[in-house]
Amino acid sequence: MFTPLIRTLMILGIIASLLCKIPAASALTPDEIVVVANSRATDSVKLAKYYMKMRAIPPEHLIKIRPSWVEECERDEYDINIAAPIRKALTKLRTPKLIRGIVTIYGVPLKIRPPTLDFDDQDEVEKLRQQIQRLQQNSETSEKQDQPGLKEQIKSLNEQIELLLQTNSRASVDSELALVLTEDYPLENWLPNPFFLGFRDKELLLKRNQVLIVSRLDGPKPQTVRRVIDDTIATERTGLQGTAYFDARWKKPETNTQKSGYALYDAALHSAAANLIQRGQLPAVVDERPELFETGSCPDAALYSGWYSLGNYVDAFDWSPGSVGFHIASSECATLKREGSQVWCKRMLEEGVAATIGPVYEPFVQAFPPPDLFFSKLTEGYLTLG
């Protein structure tokens, strides 16, 4: 897994997408994968069976669940109608052969919302917000020496609100399913992913045998999912063709000093391009201006990563079959279905990309895979995208 953090609301576009004509040394085999479909959602089971046929996944590895056909579900619905039947089915299947991967299909809910507050907690949140409003008004007229104390009080009240709202327990369904066989783990905040290469020498709460590799076949319409399946299988036979585009915001750093946050990821965009050019696999273009790639400026786009146009896809790309890309910004996978939404994951899938990653809620930037690590491992051909 390239995603550094579990429960940080990341979602993967497709599993088992080899982009080079090299046998994948660490590929998942068909009998290590289960496919989860929603029998209440139109075309979900049909798409699952098509995918399983194309990937030679055993028919008994289809798990049918019956949650509401919505993108955002309650925690109780996840526990009862999603996690419980999947856990039961996996327990039976894991006896003869270890299941390592789950593929969720169009129709399976996308994300889990925080719990609904009862009336008492709603009243408490409202009282705390009123206190914050009064403190902010006082801050405008207070003496300079009193400003730090007021800011600390406001910060403390905001933290109390966050605890009541439990917003840090919201999650992507796929991230939660990665831990579906783990009996007990904290629901708050993110958890380091033991499959992430950057954590391999660290002592972590979770072990690899507690974590499943989860990817999703989804999109705005059933036809989108079918196209993704067909494009990736065709590309595995021919190899990915086209140009890699990386949209940095700043110039390549001159020093190798340790970086974090935005600076780390911007430098990683430059490194991703340099790695591809050095290996001679694909031509690469780096834009280091603050502006994004302009409309229509990226023909034959095979790979892409960049930032930052929040919830506003820029139609710069003519996507090659089998293309892979992700946009580093908040909530770019908040929906895959909402009519008129311009979030990047939805629009990229509509326009022809085969695989993408995005957050379903506001993430930490470190939830995104570093572009240089992600694209180097992807194009080496020894790992599947899952």
N, C-alpha and C positions, 0 to 999 in steps of 0.2 A: 504494500500500500504506500502510495506517495503522500497521502494526506497525513499531516503531522498529528492532528488532534481528533479524537473521537468525541462525538456529541457537539462538535462545533458547527454543526448545521451544514456540512458539505455534502454534495451529492454528485455522483459520478454518472456520466451519460450512458455508458455501455460497458459491458464486460467482455474480455477475451478478444480484444482488437489488436492483432499483430500488424504492425505497419512496415515491417521489413521482411524480405523473403529469407528468414533465418529461423530454424526450429527454436521455439521458445523453451529454454532450459527450465524455467520456473513456471511454465504455463499450467493453468488448471486443466485437468482432464474432465471429459464429460461426466464421468461417474462421481466426480467430486463436487458437482454443482446441483443445487435445487433451484427451481423457478417458482416464484410466488405470483399468483394471479387472483384477481377479485372476481368471483363468480357473479357478483351483482352489477358489474360494470360491462357495458357493451364492448365487445371485441377483446376484452382482457384475456380470457381463456384461449380464444382463437389465436391471438398473437403469441401467447406463451407456447402453444403447441407448434406453431410455425417455427419459432426460434429453436425449440427443442429438437425438432426434426432436422433443421439446418445444421445444428451443432451436435447431433447424435447423442443428446442427453436422454437417458432412459425415461420412458413415459411415467414410471412410478415416482420420478423425482419432481413431478408437478404437485405443488401444494396449493389447494384452492382455499381461499379465505372469504369471509362475507362481511367486511366492514362497510360503513356508509361510503357511497361513491362521492367523496369530497376530497379536496386537496389538504384541508387542515382538520385534524380530528382531536378529540379530547384524549387525555392521558388514559382514562378508564377504557375508552374504546380501543386504544392501542394495546393495552394490557390484555383485554378480554378477547377481542375479535381479530387481533393481528398477531401479537407475540405468543399467546397461549397455543393456538392451533399450529403455528409454525414450530414452536418448541416441541410440541407433542409429535409432530411428523418427523422432525429431525432426530428425536430420540430413537425412533424406530429405524430410520435409515442409517444412522451412524454406526450400527453394530457391525455390518459386514465391511463397510468401507467408510473411511473418515470423510465427511462432508466439509469442504473448506470454503465454498462460495455460495452466495445467494444472489439471484437476479430477481429484482422486483419489476413487475410489468405494468404498463399503462393501466390505470384504474386503481392501483394501490395508493392510499393516501400519501401525500408528500411530506407532511410535517405535523408535529404535535404541539398544540398551543399550551400555554401555561394554564393551571387550574383556574376555574371560575371562582371569584371571591364570594363569600357569603356577605350578608348585609352588614354585619359588625365590622368585617375587614374593609368593606367599601367605605363605611363611615370613617374608619381610622385613616385610610388613605386620603380621603377628602380633607380631614382635619390637618394632616401633615402637610398637604399641599397648600392649605391656607396659611399655615405657619411659615412656610417657605416664601409665600407671596409677601407676607408682612415683613419678613427679614430682608427681602430684596428691596422693598420700599425704604426700609430703614437704612440699607446700605447706600442708597442714593444720596442720603442727607447726613450720614454719619461722618465723624472725624476719620482722617486717614489712618490713625493708629488703631481704630476699631475694626477696620476692614478685614484683617486676617481672621479675627474671631468670628465675625459674621459669616464668612465663607466656610469656616469649619462647621458652624452650626447647620448651614444649608447642606453641606456635604453629608453630615450625619443624618439629617432628616431624609435626604434622597436615598441613602442606604437603607433606612427603615422602610421606605416605600418599596424599594426593590425586593426586600425580604418578604413583604406582604404580597406583592404581585407575583413573586416566584418566576419572574421572567427568565432567570438563569436556568430554569428547568425545561424550557422549551427546546425542541430538538427536531432534526430531520428524522423521519421514520427509518431511513436507511442507516443512519448512524446508530440508532437504538438497536436495530436488528443485528448490527455487528456484534452486539453483546447479548443476543437473545439467549445464549446458553450459559451466560454468567448469572449466577443466582443473586448476587448482591453487589451493587455498585452505587456510588453516589449519583443522584440525579442533577445535582447542581454543578454548573460550570462545565468545563471541558476536561477530558482525560487524555493523557499522552498515549499515542498509538504505538504499540510495541513493534509493529511492522515498519514504521518509519525509519529510514536508514540513519537519520540524525540522532536517534535515540538508542541505537543498538548496544552501546556500552554503558547505558544508564540503568539503574535499578528503578523499575516502574511498578505502579500499582497492579497493572494488568500484564499477564503473560500471553504469548502468542496463541497458546492452545485455548485461551478464553475468547479469542476474537475471530469472527468470520469475516471474509472479504465480501463486501456487498456493493453491487452496482445496479443500475436501473436502466431499463429500456422504456422510455417515456417520451412524451412530446405533446404538442397541441392537439394532434389528431392521430388516429390509428395509422393512417397512411404514412405519417412521419416516422413512426416506429418501424414499419415494414421497410421503408427506404433505408433507415439506419442499418438494419440487419443485412440487407442486400448489399449496400455500399461497402460495409466493413469486410464481408466475406469476399467480395470481388477484389478489394484492395489487398487483402492478405495474399491473393494469388499473384498480383502484379507488382506489389510494392507501391508505396505512396509517392505520388508525383506532384510537383509544384514548388512553391516558395514558402519559406518560413518568414513570418512578419512579427516583429517585436516592437511594441509601442512604449518606449521609456518616456519619462518626463524630464530627465536631466541628462547631461553629458556623462559619458563613461568616467567613473572616478579614476583619478591618477594614482592613488595609493591603494595598498591592500590592507589598510587598517580595518579593524573589526567594525562591522556595521550592524544595525538593528532596525526594526520597523520598516518604514517606507524606503529608507536609503538602502537597506539590505535587498529588498525586492526589486528596486530599480536597477541596482548593480547586477542582480541575477538575470534580468532581461538582457543586459549587454553580454553577460557570460554565456547565456543560452545560445545567442546568435554566434558568438565566437567559437563555441564548441562545435556547432554544426558546420561552420565554415572550415574549421581545422580538419574535421573528419571528411569533408568533401561529400557529405550525404545529400544536402539540399542547399540551394542558394538561400541566403538569409538577408533580410533588410531590417535595419534598426532605425527608428525615428526617435531622435532624442530631443525633439522640440516639446514644449509644454502642451501644444495642441495635439489632438488625436489624428490618426490617419483620416484623410478626407474621403468623402463619398466617392466610390468607384476607383480608389487609388491602389487596390491590392488584388490584382488578377491572379488566378491559379493559386489561391491561398491553401496551403497544405497544413501549416501549423500557425498558431497565433497565441500570443499573450500580450496583455497591455493593460493600461488603466488611464483615465478614470472618468467615466461618463455614467453617473449613477442612474440606473434604471432607464437609460436612454441609448439604445443600440444605434451605432453609426454604421450605415450600410456601405462600408468601404470594401467589402470582400466579395470576390467571386470564388466560392468554396470548391475545392477539388473533391472528388469522391473519396471518402474515407478520412477527411480532414479532422483535425483535433485542435481545439483551442479553448482558452478560458480568459475571462476579463476579471481583473482584480478590483472588485468593488462590492459594496454592501448589497445584500438582498437580491442578487441577480438571478436567483432561482426561487424567488418568493412565490412565483406561479409559473406553471407551464401551460395553463389552460385559459386564463382570463383574457377575454376578447379585448383587443386593443393594447394590451400591455407591451411595453417596449423593453422589458428586462432582457439582459443579454442571453441567458441560456435559452429562453423561449424563442427569441428572434433568430439566434444562430441556428437552432434546429430547424426553424421554418425556412431559413435561407439555404440550408444544405450541409451544415457541419454534421459530422458523424458522432462526435463525442465531445462533451464539455463538462465543466465542473462549476458549481456555484453555491453560494449560501442561501438557505431558505429563510434565515433571519439575519440580523446584524451579527457579523462574526468579528473575531480578532483577526488582524491581518495575517498573523502567523498560522491561522487555520489553512491558508492556501499553501499548496506545495510550492517550494521555491522553483521558479521557472527553469533555472539551469539544471537542477537535479531532475525535475519531472521530464523535460524533453530529452535529456541525455539518456535516461533509462528507457524512455519510450522508444527512441530511435535505435538503440542498440539491438533491439529485437529479441532479447533474452527474457523479457517479462511481458506478460499481457497487461493491458491497461488496468484491469482490476487489481 
